[in-house]
Amino acid sequence: MAASNGEKGLIVSFGEMLIDFVPTESGVSLAEAPGFLKAPGGAPANVAIAVSRLGGRSAFVGKLGDDEFGHMLAGILRENGVADQGINFDTGARTALAFVTLRADGDREFMFYRNPSADMLLRPDELDLDLIRSAKVFHYGSISLIVEPCRSAHLKAMEVAKEAGALLSYDPNLREPLWPSNEEAKTQIMSIWDKAEIIKVSDVELEFLTGSNKIDDETAMSLWHPNLKLLLVTLGEKGCRYYAKTFRGSVDPFHVNAVDTTGAGDSFVGALLNKVAEDQSILEDEERLRKVLRFANACGAITTTKKGAIPALPTDAEVLSFLEGK
């Protein structure tokens, strides 16, 4: 169903927002890094900003520390056109931090400071239920499932969004160091699996969740469930594969000079959800879906060409000019 009266469908993104401290020099360990740059991040927040940059409507729901970093992050959401009425501030806990090492190939390793951080302390009674009910698409990850009370807030928000008719979108966004064990990560990530109608996993997450070292259709389809409308497997520089109820296929990548892969998956998801919020019927129309995924691949590729997630998220105009050059 297309959004009525020219009003774009709202995408509500739920979860964590934090600050990544990224070394000023690539390819060095944290201990060897001469200095660090502040880079705002957190996958659900990146997705909300990706949507807004592309001309869509988005809101973020989560909790930040009532500290300078927390207010800075809320300000960044507002500056990027993301609705902020779903943000809470915690006076007793800090905004989460992550130190990220950029390896020479642009890939990352993480060290987190969350003991506990404000995002983990969001309670169900702090949720803006009216905002969540107004979502056309409700998007979330799995980091918000790790500990209470945030886990209960996550489950409640999902339930309220679903009852109000939102499409549920899930990107597990696995961060192994944050979980007590890999077994627990897998159990909790899968605990809400059958609720989502759109799921996006990376090739690494596919291997982690299935225990298979083969990235093929059979492995991907082992994650299929009856409520699912679209399963996406992103393959980094190899593009993506898609699985819908009546069709499946792959979309080729764009080759770019990758500097930093941070936020590429969030950029991809934001682009897809933006189009889905406009018109859900693309999920049943392979030809139109392929065009959308090509656009989403372009967004992901562009995002890897600059350092940091949020500064690198493209506008609609940037993507269209990139695609014209291809």
C-alpha positions in Angstrom: 0.0 0.0 0.0 1.4 3.4 -0.9 1.4 6.2 1.7 -1.7 8.3 1.2 -2.1 12.1 0.7 1.5 12.5 -0.5 2.7 12.0 3.1 5.7 9.7 3.1 5.5 6.7 5.4 7.4 7.1 8.6 10.3 4.7 9.4 10.9 4.3 13.1 14.4 3.0 14.0 14.8 1.5 17.5 18.0 0.8 19.4 21.4 2.2 20.2 23.3 5.3 19.3 26.9 5.8 20.4 30.2 7.4 19.6 32.8 5.4 17.7 36.4 6.6 18.3 38.2 5.9 15.1 42.0 6.1 14.9 43.4 8.9 12.9 45.7 6.3 11.2 44.4 3.2 9.4 45.9 -0.2 9.8 47.1 0.2 13.4 46.0 -1.4 16.6 44.2 0.7 19.2 47.3 0.8 21.4 49.4 2.1 18.5 46.9 4.7 17.3 48.3 8.2 17.7 44.9 9.8 18.1 41.1 9.3 17.6 38.3 11.1 15.9 34.8 11.1 17.2 32.4 9.4 14.8 28.7 9.2 15.8 27.2 5.8 15.1 25.1 2.9 16.1 23.4 1.0 13.4 19.7 1.9 14.1 20.6 5.6 14.3 22.6 5.3 11.0 19.6 3.8 9.3 17.4 6.6 10.5 19.8 9.2 9.1 20.3 7.2 5.9 16.5 7.4 5.3 16.3 11.1 6.0 19.3 11.9 3.8 17.5 10.1 0.9 14.5 12.3 1.4 12.4 9.9 3.6 10.8 10.4 7.0 12.4 8.8 10.0 12.4 8.8 13.8 14.8 7.3 16.3 13.7 5.6 19.6 16.4 4.9 22.2 18.2 6.2 25.3 21.3 8.4 25.5 23.3 9.6 28.5 22.4 13.0 29.9 25.9 14.1 29.1 27.7 16.1 26.5 28.0 13.2 24.1 24.4 12.2 24.5 23.2 15.7 23.7 25.6 15.9 20.8 24.1 12.7 19.3 20.5 14.0 19.8 21.6 17.2 18.0 23.1 15.2 15.1 19.8 13.3 14.6 17.9 16.6 14.6 20.4 18.3 12.2 19.8 15.4 9.8 16.0 15.7 9.9 15.4 12.7 12.2 12.4 13.1 14.6 13.7 13.0 18.1 10.6 12.7 20.4 11.4 9.1 21.0 14.8 9.9 22.6 15.2 9.5 26.4 18.1 10.7 28.5 19.5 8.8 31.5 21.0 10.9 34.3 22.8 7.9 35.9 24.5 6.3 32.9 26.9 7.5 30.2 26.4 7.4 26.4 28.0 4.3 25.0 31.5 4.5 23.4 33.3 2.2 21.1 36.9 2.3 20.0 37.2 1.0 16.5 40.3 -0.1 14.7 40.3 0.2 10.9 42.4 -2.6 9.4 44.3 -1.9 6.2 41.5 -3.4 4.2 38.9 -1.0 5.7 37.4 -3.6 7.9 36.9 -3.1 11.6 37.5 -4.5 15.1 35.6 -3.1 18.2 36.3 -2.4 21.8 33.2 -1.2 23.7 32.6 0.9 26.8 29.2 0.0 28.1 29.0 -0.8 31.9 26.1 -0.2 31.6 25.6 2.5 29.0 22.4 4.6 28.8 21.0 2.7 25.8 20.9 -0.5 27.8 18.6 1.1 30.4 15.7 2.1 28.3 12.5 0.8 30.0 9.2 -0.2 28.5 7.4 2.6 30.3 9.7 5.2 28.7 8.6 4.3 25.1 6.7 6.9 23.0 4.0 4.5 22.0 2.1 7.0 19.8 5.3 7.6 17.8 5.8 3.8 17.4 2.2 3.3 16.4 2.6 5.9 13.6 5.4 3.9 11.9 4.9 2.4 8.5 8.1 0.5 9.0 9.6 -0.4 12.4 13.3 -1.3 12.2 15.6 -2.7 14.9 18.8 -4.7 15.5 19.8 -7.3 18.2 22.1 -5.3 20.4 19.0 -4.0 22.3 18.2 -7.7 23.2 21.4 -8.3 25.2 20.3 -7.0 28.6 17.2 -5.9 30.6 15.5 -3.5 30.8 16.2 -2.6 27.2 15.3 -6.1 26.0 11.7 -5.8 27.4 11.5 -2.3 25.9 12.5 -3.8 22.5 9.9 -6.6 22.7 7.2 -4.2 23.7 8.0 -1.7 21.0 8.0 -4.5 18.4 4.6 -5.7 19.6 3.0 -2.2 19.6 4.4 -1.5 16.1 3.1 -4.8 14.8 -0.4 -4.3 16.3 -0.6 -0.9 14.7 0.1 -2.5 11.2 3.8 -1.6 10.8 6.1 -3.7 8.7 8.9 -5.1 10.9 12.4 -4.9 9.6 15.4 -6.7 11.3 19.1 -6.3 10.8 20.8 -8.4 13.6 24.0 -6.4 13.3 26.1 -9.0 15.2 28.7 -7.6 17.5 30.2 -10.7 19.2 32.2 -8.8 21.9 28.9 -7.4 23.4 27.4 -10.8 24.1 28.2 -13.0 27.1 28.8 -15.9 24.6 28.3 -16.8 20.9 25.7 -19.3 21.9 23.7 -16.6 23.8 24.1 -14.3 20.8 22.7 -16.9 18.5 19.8 -17.8 20.8 18.7 -14.2 21.4 19.1 -13.1 17.8 16.9 -16.1 16.7 14.4 -15.5 19.5 12.6 -12.8 17.6 13.4 -14.2 14.1 9.9 -15.2 13.1 8.4 -11.8 13.8 10.2 -9.8 11.1 8.9 -9.4 7.6 12.2 -8.0 6.2 15.5 -9.4 7.4 19.0 -8.4 6.2 22.1 -10.4 7.2 25.6 -10.1 6.1 27.6 -13.1 4.8 29.4 -13.3 8.1 26.1 -13.3 10.1 24.7 -16.0 7.8 27.7 -18.2 8.6 27.3 -17.4 12.3 23.6 -18.1 12.5 23.5 -21.2 10.4 26.9 -22.8 11.4 27.5 -23.4 7.7 30.6 -22.1 5.9 28.7 -22.1 2.6 27.2 -18.9 1.4 24.6 -20.4 -0.9 20.8 -20.4 -1.5 20.3 -23.5 0.6 22.0 -22.0 3.6 20.2 -18.7 3.2 16.8 -20.5 2.9 17.4 -22.4 6.1 16.7 -18.9 7.7 13.4 -18.5 5.9 10.2 -18.4 8.0 6.5 -18.1 6.9 6.0 -14.5 7.9 9.0 -13.3 5.9 8.4 -11.2 2.8 12.1 -10.5 2.0 15.4 -12.0 3.2 18.6 -10.2 2.1 22.1 -11.5 2.3 24.7 -8.8 1.7 28.0 -9.9 0.4 30.2 -6.8 0.8 32.1 -6.2 -2.4 30.2 -9.0 -4.1 26.7 -7.4 -4.0 23.7 -9.0 -2.5 21.3 -11.9 -2.8 17.5 -11.6 -2.2 14.9 -14.2 -1.4 11.2 -13.5 -1.6 8.1 -15.7 -1.4 8.0 -16.4 -5.2 11.4 -15.4 -6.5 15.1 -15.1 -5.6 18.2 -13.8 -7.3 21.3 -11.6 -6.9 22.2 -8.1 -7.7 25.7 -7.1 -8.8 27.9 -4.8 -6.7 29.5 -1.5 -7.6 33.3 -1.5 -7.5 34.7 1.5 -5.5 37.8 2.3 -3.6 36.7 1.4 -0.1 38.2 3.5 2.7 35.9 2.5 5.6 33.1 0.0 5.5 31.4 1.5 8.6 27.7 2.2 7.9 27.6 0.6 4.4 25.0 -2.0 5.5 23.0 0.7 7.3 23.0 2.8 4.2 21.8 -0.2 2.2 19.0 -0.9 4.6 17.9 2.8 4.8 17.7 3.0 1.0 15.6 -0.2 0.9 13.2 0.8 3.7 12.7 4.2 2.2 11.4 2.7 -1.0 9.3 0.1 0.9 7.7 2.8 3.1 6.6 4.5 -0.1 5.2 1.3 -1.6 5.2 -2.1 0.0 4.2 -3.8 -3.3 7.8 -3.7 -4.5 8.3 -6.7 -2.2 6.2 -8.8 -4.6 7.5 -7.4 -7.8 10.9 -8.7 -8.8 11.7 -6.2 -11.5 11.0 -3.2 -9.3 12.7 -4.8 -6.3 15.9 -5.4 -8.3 16.0 -1.7 -9.2 15.6 -0.8 -5.6 18.3 -3.2 -4.6 20.6 -1.8 -7.2 20.0 1.7 -5.8 20.6 0.3 -2.2 23.9 -1.3 -3.4 25.0 2.0 -4.8 24.2 3.7 -1.4 26.3 1.1 0.4 29.2 1.4 -2.1 29.2 5.2 -1.8 29.2 5.0 2.0 32.5 3.0 2.0 34.4 5.7 0.0 34.5 8.1 3.0 35.5 7.7 6.7 32.8 7.4 9.3 29.3 6.2 8.8 27.1 9.3 9.1 29.3 11.8 7.1 29.4 9.2 4.3 25.7 8.5 4.0 24.6 9.7 0.5 21.8 12.0 -0.6 19.4 11.0 -3.3 21.1 13.3 -5.8 24.5 11.8 -5.0 23.2 8.3 -5.7 21.6 9.2 -8.9 24.7 10.9 -10.2 26.8 7.9 -9.1 24.4 5.6 -11.0 24.5 7.8 -14.1 28.3 7.4 -14.1 27.8 3.6 -14.2 
